[in-house]
Amino acid sequence: MQVSTLVKTQFLKHRLERDDAGKLVTLGLRHYLRLVNPSHRVAYTRFLVSDHKLAIEELRHANRSWRYVERELRLCRFCHAGVEDECHALLICPGHPSLSRLRADFLRDVFMSQPDLRRLTSAPAYDFLLALVANHNLTARVAKLVYDVLELYKGKELWVPPSHFLRADSQ
């Protein structure tokens, strides 16, 4: 199956990698796998293939505690105001002061090194996030943000709509 047809690999779709000589590479060591910090490398790779603990993925499947949760009901554990997906967690959620600080520090660093990206701040968050992921000069900084944000989310219990919990006596 091709990466471009999978819903879970939205951040890898339509991306062409080039080697140091500028030649297109179909198979090979991807730039993000060269990240020095192993925690950031793992978090970023999991983010790219949607293998993380955000509600958008965790509630995709039923388990012993809850039944399948529809996408629009996979709300953020901090603000409950939007679907807890990658864009919401990294760029939008106002529900935790640490998220706002991480985001502000990240954007300051990004705009200092890549001022042309400021023009994308009025674009939809998804488009801005795609631009960040596609920019190899920002990979280490994006990976750090991904790691820090996912760690923050890991520290708070996932929110599951009460109507989706399974009764204890039905198991």
Secondary structure, 3 states (H helix, E strand, C coil): CCHHHCHHHCCCCCCCEECCCCCEECCCCCHHHHCCCHHHHHHHHHHHCCCCCCHHHHCCCCCCCECCCCHHHCECCCCCCCECCHHHHHHHCCCCHHHHHHHHHHHHHHHHHCHHHHHHHHCCHHHHHHHHHHCHHHHHHHHHHHHHHHHHHHCCCCCCCHHHECCHHHC
